[in-house]
Amino acid sequence: MAQLAAELNRHNRLYYIEDRPEIDDAEFDRLLRELQALEAEHPDRVSPNSPSQRVGSPPESGFEPHAHLSPMLSLDNAMDAPEFEAFVDRVGRVLDWDDKPLAMMAEPKLDGAGVELIYRDGTFERGLTRGDGTVGEDITGNLRHLLSVPLRLSSGQTKPPTLMSIRGEVVLPTAAFKRLNASRVERELEPFANPRNAAAGGLRQLNDIDHDRLRSLQFRAYALEDGRPKKFMKQFEILECLEEWGFLVSPECALCDDAQSAVAFHKNLLAARSTLPVEIDGTVFKIDDLALQKQLGSVSRSPRWAIAFKFPPEQATTRLLDIEAQVGRTGALTPVAKLDPVQVGGVVVSNTSLHNQDEIDRKDLRIGDRVVVQRAGDVIPQVVRALLADRKRGKDAPRRYHLPTQCPVCGDATLRLEGESVTRCPNIDCPAQLKNNVWHLASRSALDVDGLGDKIIDQLVDAGHVARLSDLFALEQETLAGLDRMGEKSAANLVANLARARETTFARFLIALGIRHVGATIAELLAGAFVKLDALMDASASKIGDVDGVGPTIAQSVASFFADPGNRTEVERLLELGVRWKEPERTAPKGSQTFSGQTFVLTGTLSAPRDHFKGLIIAAGGKVTASVSAKTHYVVAGESPGSKVTKAQKLEVEVLDEAGLMALLGEG
């Protein structure tokens, strides 16, 4: 039985990790069924590392938040050799290292999803996403499917500590990524933009788990944080031990004796980048001596003893085939470059934003030009410049482009206000604006309507089922079921999701309205300052501008929105159709300035929405901010408060519970 399990594990590794299978799927399935039958007869002999333990796990019912054993810090970046050398000089000064060479461990910067694996007595216990660095999501069930996550650590010269944290990156090899996207295209699904997105999405699957996709993912370990054996003196010793325990470690890792050899390693890794089996976007350099790492310590978000030396953006040349104007939710016309598809940084780029007319003119881009395209930060594609030397003359010359004087969707005359770089369609009934506004309302930061995607929105607007935002909440299951590729079950789910979305908060409602310049931060400020919707709708621009953090442009935008009779009618209809939130039952004494000049931070779950308590604090003359600093006077903590309380304690900022806040207000 043990021999058969080992053989199946070997075939799993050959297929999913080394991409060179020796047997076909049918033969593998036959062997697996044979093992499962043997294990059913001898359940006391089932190994935690058996391949049968990685399949058939029930899908997660939800991802619960869970604290990391210690914070998962980010790394500072160096974008070129001078910035990297400045890091080395800075470390040398802190350590008083003079001109002695500083040995560093060089590791490829993997382009995937960071996770923490927690082991107890050598057995995999829990796996977490990076999250905010302090608290991550528990994805243990999905991680158990990854063949490169040992369920039980191998025994070797170093015994695993009782409790320890292994940090690493989950990546999807390029070959597996290509297979995955080919399969998705065959099934008429949207292909993934890059392996990183596919890896991160795979880890967070809740329903209809794609087990093949999970088994294709690789966990590559790079750090042992908590429970580190004291005998370790160097970073390279940690990597060797991780391999001994059965983890995958990037084979490109190397020890560099000094800064010069580190820069040379970085250049060589860049040259080899395209030949590697996984995507990387730079080199991570860590001071090899663990005692020096401890001496250097960390700042709030990153260690002082490590840096990510990023690769320059990958570039490619292609043809600018056309430029099309797209209309956004505020009526802004955005010129979009239509490109002859080209591979840049592992992603096929066929279109990208040119932002506005000024940007087109500044770069002198013309339809038909040969252009240079790059992925900024290896994420966002952008057209860098036209290749003027290749520009044709005469009748074949590339054409200049100007944004249209009429909206390409509704035909209304476009306008560009003095002092603005954006050309707009002023027609608030423009179908393109409506579609984008519906999408915005359904987004996670607004009313969070799950299942309302672009294709459904297009059908609803084009068929006339949704002519204004509030129509969403009047939709019936029968109407939705009649949409293309919808069906009764999907329609019922969407109706249920719309019902859930009706229960929201004041701030989210303000975001959902799509008021120009009002994002999450401004919405929170307004909800906290005015507390009630009527008060905000009737406020003048001057009064709105009195809210700390709200400038005159934003204040005028909000006042103008609510002064429009059509907008007021739409707000009233949304409320009539059941959109609501819990309004505060208590208010601070009128005119009270108990908290004048004092700054508060709210964290955790309180007995009422945070908007309520923000309103009380602001009404009493205080200010509410999102993060804790030395200037914070109080942190008000509810249940599950997270890292803000820890930071407050370090800064010696007073932490109150809800009762303590109400006592200060004179209502406790």
C-alpha positions in Angstrom: 0.0 0.0 0.0 2.8 2.4 0.9 4.6 1.5 -2.3 1.5 2.2 -4.4 0.9 5.5 -2.7 4.6 6.5 -3.4 4.2 5.5 -7.0 1.0 7.7 -7.4 2.7 10.6 -5.7 5.6 10.2 -8.2 3.2 10.3 -11.1 1.4 13.3 -9.7 4.7 15.1 -9.4 5.7 14.2 -13.0 2.4 15.4 -14.4 1.7 18.6 -12.4 5.1 19.9 -11.4 7.6 18.5 -13.9 5.2 18.5 -16.9 6.4 15.1 -18.2 3.8 12.4 -17.5 4.7 8.8 -17.9 1.1 7.3 -17.9 -2.2 8.5 -19.2 -5.1 9.7 -17.0 -7.0 6.4 -17.3 -4.1 4.4 -15.9 -3.6 6.9 -13.1 -7.3 6.7 -12.2 -7.1 2.9 -12.1 -4.1 3.0 -9.7 -5.8 5.6 -7.5 -8.9 3.4 -7.2 -6.8 0.5 -6.3 -5.1 2.5 -3.5 -8.5 3.7 -2.2 -9.8 0.2 -2.1 -6.7 -0.9 -0.1 -7.1 2.0 2.3 -10.7 1.2 2.9 -9.7 -2.3 4.0 -6.8 -0.9 6.2 -7.9 2.6 7.5 -5.3 2.4 10.3 -2.5 2.4 7.7 -3.6 5.4 5.7 -0.7 7.9 5.5 -1.3 11.7 5.8 0.7 12.0 2.6 -1.4 9.6 0.6 -2.6 11.0 -2.7 -6.1 9.9 -1.7 -6.0 12.6 1.0 -5.7 15.3 -1.6 -8.8 14.6 -3.6 -12.5 14.7 -2.9 -12.2 17.3 0.0 -15.5 19.2 0.4 -15.4 22.8 -0.9 -14.8 25.5 1.6 -18.1 27.0 2.8 -16.4 30.4 3.1 -13.0 31.8 3.9 -12.7 32.7 7.6 -10.2 35.3 8.6 -7.4 34.1 10.8 -4.3 35.9 12.3 -0.8 35.1 11.0 1.6 33.7 13.6 3.6 36.9 12.9 3.0 39.6 10.3 3.6 38.8 6.6 5.6 41.9 5.6 6.0 43.4 2.2 9.4 44.2 0.6 10.7 47.6 -0.5 11.6 47.8 -4.1 14.7 48.9 -6.0 14.0 49.7 -9.7 17.6 50.0 -10.9 21.2 49.4 -9.9 21.7 52.8 -8.1 18.6 52.1 -5.9 19.9 48.7 -5.1 23.4 50.0 -4.2 21.7 52.7 -2.0 20.0 49.8 -0.1 23.4 48.1 0.4 25.0 51.4 1.6 22.1 52.0 4.0 22.4 48.6 5.5 26.2 49.0 5.8 25.8 52.3 7.7 23.2 50.8 10.1 25.5 47.9 10.8 28.6 50.0 10.9 30.0 47.6 8.4 32.5 49.9 6.8 33.6 48.6 3.4 33.5 44.9 4.2 31.6 42.7 1.7 28.0 41.9 2.7 26.9 38.4 1.7 23.3 38.2 0.4 21.0 35.4 -0.6 19.6 35.9 -4.0 16.2 34.4 -4.8 13.9 34.9 -7.8 10.9 37.2 -7.0 8.0 34.8 -7.9 5.0 36.4 -9.5 2.2 34.6 -7.7 0.2 34.7 -4.5 1.9 34.8 -1.1 0.6 32.3 1.5 1.5 31.1 5.0 1.5 27.4 5.9 1.3 26.5 9.6 2.6 23.1 10.8 2.1 21.5 14.2 4.3 18.5 15.0 5.3 18.2 11.4 1.7 18.0 10.1 0.0 20.6 7.9 -2.6 22.4 10.1 -3.6 25.6 8.4 -2.9 27.7 5.3 -3.6 31.5 5.0 -3.5 34.1 2.2 -1.4 37.1 2.8 -4.5 39.3 3.5 -3.5 42.6 5.1 -0.3 41.1 6.4 -1.7 40.6 9.9 -4.9 38.6 9.1 -5.4 36.3 6.1 -8.1 34.1 4.8 -8.1 30.4 5.7 -7.7 28.5 2.5 -6.5 25.2 4.1 -9.0 23.0 2.2 -7.8 24.3 -1.2 -4.1 24.2 -0.3 -4.4 20.5 0.6 -4.9 19.8 -3.1 -1.5 21.2 -4.0 1.0 18.4 -4.5 3.9 20.7 -3.5 2.3 21.3 0.0 3.6 18.4 2.2 0.8 17.2 4.4 3.4 15.6 6.6 7.0 16.8 6.6 9.8 14.4 5.7 12.1 13.4 8.5 15.7 14.4 8.2 18.6 15.8 10.1 16.5 18.7 11.4 13.4 17.8 13.4 10.5 20.2 12.6 9.6 22.3 15.7 6.3 21.8 17.4 4.7 24.9 15.8 6.1 26.7 12.8 5.2 29.0 9.9 6.4 28.5 6.4 6.1 31.4 4.0 6.1 31.1 0.2 4.5 31.9 -3.1 1.9 29.9 -5.0 2.6 30.0 -8.7 1.1 28.5 -11.8 3.8 27.2 -14.2 3.7 28.7 -17.7 3.0 25.4 -19.4 0.0 24.7 -17.1 -1.2 28.2 -17.6 -1.3 27.7 -21.3 -3.2 24.4 -20.9 -5.7 26.0 -18.5 -6.5 28.9 -20.9 -6.8 26.6 -23.9 -9.3 24.6 -21.9 -11.2 27.7 -20.9 -11.4 29.0 -24.5 -12.8 25.6 -25.6 -15.5 25.9 -22.9 -16.3 29.5 -24.0 -14.9 30.9 -20.8 -12.9 34.1 -20.4 -9.1 33.2 -20.4 -7.0 34.4 -17.5 -4.9 37.5 -18.1 -1.8 36.0 -16.5 -0.6 33.1 -14.4 -0.7 35.2 -11.2 -4.4 35.9 -11.6 -5.1 32.2 -12.3 -3.1 31.1 -9.2 -4.8 33.6 -6.9 -8.2 32.7 -8.3 -7.5 29.0 -7.9 -6.7 29.4 -4.3 -9.9 31.2 -3.6 -12.3 28.8 -5.3 -15.4 28.2 -3.2 -17.8 26.3 -5.5 -17.3 24.0 -8.5 -13.7 23.4 -7.4 -11.3 22.8 -10.3 -9.1 20.1 -8.8 -6.9 19.8 -11.8 -6.2 23.5 -11.7 -5.3 23.3 -7.9 -3.0 20.4 -8.4 -1.2 22.3 -11.2 -0.4 25.1 -8.7 3.0 25.0 -7.1 3.9 26.2 -3.6 7.5 27.4 -3.5 8.9 28.0 0.0 11.3 30.8 0.8 11.0 31.5 4.6 10.7 29.8 8.0 9.5 32.5 10.3 8.0 31.2 13.6 9.6 28.2 15.3 12.9 28.6 13.6 15.5 26.2 15.1 18.3 28.1 16.9 21.0 26.2 15.1 20.3 28.1 11.9 22.8 31.0 11.3 22.3 31.7 7.6 19.4 32.2 5.2 20.8 29.5 2.9 20.6 27.0 5.8 16.9 27.7 6.0 16.4 27.0 2.3 18.4 23.8 2.5 16.2 22.7 5.5 13.0 23.5 3.6 14.1 21.2 0.8 15.0 18.5 3.3 11.5 18.7 4.8 10.0 18.2 1.3 9.2 21.7 0.1 9.9 23.0 -3.4 12.6 25.8 -3.3 13.4 27.8 -6.4 16.5 26.2 -7.9 17.8 29.5 -9.1 18.6 30.7 -5.5 22.3 31.6 -5.0 24.6 33.1 -2.4 26.2 36.4 -3.5 29.4 37.5 -1.8 28.9 41.3 -2.3 26.9 44.0 -4.1 28.8 43.6 -7.3 28.1 39.9 -7.6 24.5 40.5 -6.6 24.0 43.0 -9.5 25.6 40.5 -11.9 23.3 37.7 -10.6 20.3 40.0 -11.2 21.4 40.7 -14.8 21.9 37.0 -15.5 18.5 36.1 -14.0 16.9 38.8 -16.2 18.5 37.2 -19.3 17.3 33.8 -18.3 13.8 35.0 -17.4 12.0 33.8 -20.5 13.4 30.3 -20.2 12.2 29.7 -16.6 9.1 27.5 -16.0 7.4 30.1 -13.9 7.0 33.8 -14.1 9.2 36.1 -12.1 9.5 39.9 -12.0 12.8 40.5 -10.2 15.3 39.3 -7.6 14.8 39.3 -3.9 18.1 39.9 -2.0 18.3 39.0 1.7 21.2 39.6 4.1 22.4 36.0 4.6 23.5 36.3 8.2 20.4 35.8 10.4 22.0 37.7 13.4 22.4 40.7 11.1 18.8 40.4 10.0 17.7 40.6 13.6 19.9 43.6 14.2 18.5 45.4 11.2 14.9 44.7 12.2 11.8 46.0 10.4 9.8 49.1 9.8 6.0 49.0 9.9 5.5 47.2 6.6 8.9 45.8 5.4 12.1 44.3 6.7 15.3 46.4 6.6 17.4 43.4 5.7 15.7 42.5 2.3 14.8 44.2 -0.9 13.1 43.3 -4.2 15.2 44.4 -7.2 12.6 44.6 -9.9 13.1 43.9 -13.5 12.5 46.8 -16.0 9.1 46.6 -17.7 9.0 44.2 -20.6 8.5 45.9 -24.0 7.4 44.9 -27.4 6.6 46.6 -30.7 3.3 46.2 -32.6 1.0 48.1 -34.9 -1.6 50.7 -33.6 -4.6 49.5 -35.7 -7.2 51.9 -34.5 -8.4 54.1 -31.6 -11.9 53.8 -30.3 -13.7 56.1 -27.7 -15.3 54.3 -24.8 -17.9 56.1 -22.6 -17.5 55.7 -18.8 -20.1 56.0 -16.0 -19.5 59.7 -15.6 -19.7 60.3 -19.3 -15.9 60.5 -19.8 -14.7 59.5 -23.2 -11.6 57.4 -23.0 -9.5 56.7 -26.1 -8.6 53.0 -26.3 -5.8 51.8 -28.5 -6.6 48.7 -30.6 -3.4 46.9 -31.2 -2.2 44.1 -33.3 -2.1 41.4 -30.5 1.4 41.2 -29.0 2.9 39.2 -26.1 4.3 41.4 -23.4 5.4 40.0 -20.1 3.5 36.7 -20.5 0.3 38.4 -21.4 -1.2 39.0 -24.9 -2.0 42.7 -25.2 -4.6 43.8 -27.8 -5.9 47.0 -26.4 -5.0 49.6 -23.8 -6.1 53.0 -22.5 -4.6 56.1 -24.0 -6.2 58.1 -21.2 -7.2 61.4 -23.0 -6.6 63.5 -26.1 -3.7 65.4 -24.5 -1.9 62.1 -24.0 -2.4 61.2 -27.6 -1.1 64.6 -28.8 1.9 64.6 -26.4 3.1 61.2 -27.7 2.1 62.1 -31.3 0.3 58.7 -31.7 -1.3 58.1 -35.1 -3.5 55.2 -36.4 -1.2 52.9 -38.4 2.0 53.7 -36.4 4.4 51.1 -35.2 4.4 51.6 -31.4 6.3 50.4 -28.4 4.1 48.7 -25.7 5.1 47.9 -22.2 3.4 46.6 -19.0 3.9 49.2 -16.3 4.9 47.3 -13.1 4.4 44.2 -15.3 0.7 44.7 -14.8 -0.9 47.6 -16.7 -0.2 47.7 -20.5 0.6 51.1 -21.9 1.7 52.6 -25.2 5.1 54.2 -24.6 5.8 55.9 -27.9 5.5 55.7 -31.7 8.5 54.6 -33.8 8.8 57.7 -35.8 11.6 56.3 -37.9 9.1 53.7 -39.2 6.3 56.2 -39.9 5.3 56.1 -43.6 4.7 59.2 -45.7 2.3 60.2 -48.4 -1.0 58.4 -49.0 0.0 55.6 -46.6 0.9 57.9 -43.8 -0.7 57.1 -40.4 -3.8 59.1 -39.5 -4.1 61.6 -36.7 -6.9 60.9 -34.2 -9.3 63.3 -32.4 -12.0 62.3 -29.9 -15.4 62.5 -31.5 -17.6 65.7 -31.2 -20.6 63.4 -30.8 -21.0 60.6 -28.3 -20.4 57.2 -30.1 -23.2 55.6 -28.1 -26.1 58.2 -27.9 -25.0 60.8 -30.5 -25.2 63.8 -28.2 -22.6 66.5 -28.7 -19.5 66.0 -26.5 -17.9 68.8 -24.5 -14.6 69.5 -22.8 -14.7 72.0 -19.9 -12.0 74.6 -19.6 -9.2 73.4 -17.4 -10.1 69.7 -17.8 -8.3 67.1 -19.8 -11.4 64.9 -20.2 -14.0 65.0 -23.0 -17.5 64.1 -21.8 -20.9 63.0 -23.0 -23.3 65.2 -21.0 -26.3 63.0 -21.6 -27.1 61.3 -18.3 -29.5 58.9 -20.1 -26.7 57.7 -22.4 -26.9 53.8 -22.4 -23.1 53.5 -22.0 -23.2 55.6 -18.8 -26.1 53.7 -17.5 -24.4 50.3 -18.0 -21.3 51.6 -16.2 -23.4 53.1 -13.4 -25.2 49.8 -12.9 -21.9 47.9 -12.8 -20.6 50.5 -10.3 -23.7 50.1 -8.1 -23.2 46.3 -8.1 -19.4 46.5 -7.3 -18.0 45.2 -4.1 -17.4 48.6 -2.6 -21.0 49.7 -3.3 -24.0 47.4 -2.9 -22.0 44.3 -3.7 -24.5 42.4 -6.0 -23.0 39.1 -6.6 -23.7 37.5 -10.0 -24.4 40.8 -11.9 -21.7 40.8 -14.6 -21.1 42.8 -17.7 -23.0 40.5 -20.1 -26.1 40.5 -17.9 -26.0 44.2 -17.5 -25.7 44.7 -21.3 -28.7 42.5 -21.9 -30.8 44.3 -19.2 -30.1 47.7 -20.6 -30.3 46.8 -24.3 -33.7 45.1 -23.8 -35.0 48.1 -21.8 -35.5 46.1 -18.6 -33.2 48.6 -16.8 -33.5 52.2 -17.8 -32.3 53.7 -14.5 -30.5 52.3 -11.5 -33.6 51.7 -9.4 -35.0 49.4 -12.0 -32.6 46.7 -10.8 -34.6 46.3 -7.6 -37.8 45.9 -9.5 -36.6 43.0 -11.6 -38.5 39.8 -11.4 -37.2 36.2 -11.7 -39.2 35.6 -14.8 -37.5 38.6 -16.6 -34.1 37.4 -15.6 -34.7 33.8 -16.6 -35.4 35.0 -20.1 -31.9 36.4 -20.6 -29.4 34.6 -22.7 -27.6 31.8 -20.8 -29.3 32.6 -17.6 -31.8 29.9 -16.6 -34.2 29.6 -13.6 -31.6 28.7 -11.0 -29.2 31.6 -11.9 -32.2 34.0 -12.1 -33.4 32.9 -8.6 -29.8 33.4 -7.2 -29.6 36.9 -8.7 -33.0 37.9 -7.3 -31.8 36.6 -3.9 -28.5 38.6 -4.2 -30.4 41.8 -5.1 -32.6 41.3 -2.0 -29.5 40.9 0.2 -27.9 44.0 -1.4 -30.9 46.1 -0.2 -29.4 45.9 3.3 -26.5 48.2 3.2 -24.8 51.2 4.9 -25.2 54.9 4.4 -21.6 55.1 3.0 -22.1 52.3 0.6 -25.4 53.8 -0.7 -23.5 57.1 -1.4 -20.9 55.1 -3.4 -23.6 53.3 -5.3 -25.2 56.5 -6.5 -22.1 57.2 -8.6 -21.7 60.8 -7.6 -18.6 62.2 -9.3 -15.5 62.3 -7.1 -17.2 60.3 -4.3 -15.3 57.1 -3.6 -15.1 55.0 -0.4 -13.1 57.5 1.6 -15.3 60.5 0.8 -18.5 58.5 1.3 -17.4 57.5 4.8 -16.6 61.1 5.7 -20.0 62.3 4.4 -21.9 59.5 6.1 -20.1 60.2 9.4 -20.6 63.9 9.2 -24.3 64.0 8.2 -25.5 60.8 9.7 -28.9 61.1 7.9 -29.5 61.1 4.2 -32.0 64.0 4.3 -29.4 66.2 6.0 -26.9 65.6 3.2 -29.4 66.0 0.4 -30.4 69.4 1.7 -26.9 70.7 2.5 -25.3 73.5 0.6 -21.9 73.1 -1.1 -20.4 75.3 1.6 -21.7 73.1 4.4 -20.5 69.9 2.7 -17.1 71.6 2.2 -16.9 72.1 6.0 -16.4 68.4 6.5 -12.7 67.7 7.1 -11.2 66.0 4.1 -13.9 67.2 1.6 -12.6 69.9 -0.8 -14.6 72.5 -2.7 -14.7 70.6 -6.0 -16.1 67.5 -4.3 -18.5 69.5 -2.2 -19.9 71.2 -5.3 -20.2 67.9 -7.1 -22.2 66.4 -4.2 -24.4 69.5 -3.8 -25.1 69.6 -7.6 -26.0 65.9 -7.6 -28.7 66.2 -4.9 -30.0 69.5 -6.3 -30.9 67.7 -9.6 -34.7 66.8 -9.4 -34.1 63.6 -11.4 -31.4 62.4 -9.0 -33.6 63.1 -6.0 -36.5 61.1 -7.6 -34.1 58.2 -8.2 -32.9 58.2 -4.6 -36.5 58.2 -3.4 -37.4 55.3 -5.7 -34.4 53.3 -4.5 -35.6 53.7 -0.9 -39.2 52.8 -1.9 -37.9 49.6 -3.5 -36.3 48.6 -0.1 -32.7 49.8 -0.1 -32.1 50.7 3.5 -29.6 50.9 6.3 -29.7 51.1 10.0 -29.9 54.7 11.1 -28.4 55.8 14.4 -30.7 56.0 17.4 -28.5 58.3 19.4 -26.9 61.6 18.6 -24.3 63.6 20.4 -25.6 66.7 22.3 -26.1 69.5 19.9 -23.3 72.0 19.9 -21.1 69.7 22.0 -17.4 70.1 21.3 -16.3 67.4 23.7 -13.8 66.0 21.2 -12.6 69.2 19.7 -9.1 68.7 18.2 -9.1 65.0 19.0 -8.6 62.2 16.4 -10.2 58.8 16.6 -9.8 55.5 14.7 -12.6 52.9 14.7 -11.8 49.2 14.4 -13.6 45.9 14.8 -17.3 45.1 14.9 -19.4 47.6 16.9 -23.1 47.4 17.9 -24.1 49.7 15.1 -22.6 50.6 11.7 -19.4 52.6 11.9 -21.1 55.5 10.2 -23.2 56.0 13.4 -20.2 56.3 15.7 -18.3 58.5 13.2 -21.3 60.8 13.2 -21.3 61.0 17.0 -17.6 61.8 17.1 -17.7 64.4 14.4 -20.8 66.0 15.9 -18.8 66.3 19.1 -16.0 68.1 17.3 -13.7 65.1 16.8 -12.1 63.7 13.6 -12.1 60.1 12.4 -9.2 58.7 10.4 -8.6 55.3 8.8 -5.1 54.6 10.3 -3.4 54.8 13.6 -0.5 57.2 14.0 1.3 59.1 16.8 -1.3 61.9 16.3 -4.2 59.5 17.1 -5.9 60.3 20.5 -8.2 57.2 20.8 -8.8 53.9 19.1 -12.3 52.6 19.6 -12.3 48.8 19.4 -15.2 46.5 18.8 -15.1 42.7 18.4 -12.2 41.2 16.3 -10.4 44.5 16.1 -7.3 43.4 14.1 -3.9 45.0 13.9 -4.9 48.6 14.7 -5.1 47.8 18.4 -1.6 46.3 18.4 -0.3 49.4 16.7 -2.1 51.7 19.1 -0.5 49.8 22.1 2.9 50.2 20.5 2.4 54.0 20.1 0.8 54.2 23.6 -2.5 55.4 22.1 -5.5 54.9 24.5 -7.8 52.1 23.4 -11.5 52.4 24.3 -14.3 50.0 24.0 -17.8 51.1 22.8 -18.9 51.8 26.4 -15.8 53.9 27.0 -16.6 56.1 24.0 -20.1 56.6 25.1 -18.9 57.5 28.6 -16.7 60.2 27.1 -19.7 61.5 25.2 -21.6 61.7 28.5 -24.0 59.0 27.4 -22.4 56.0 29.1 
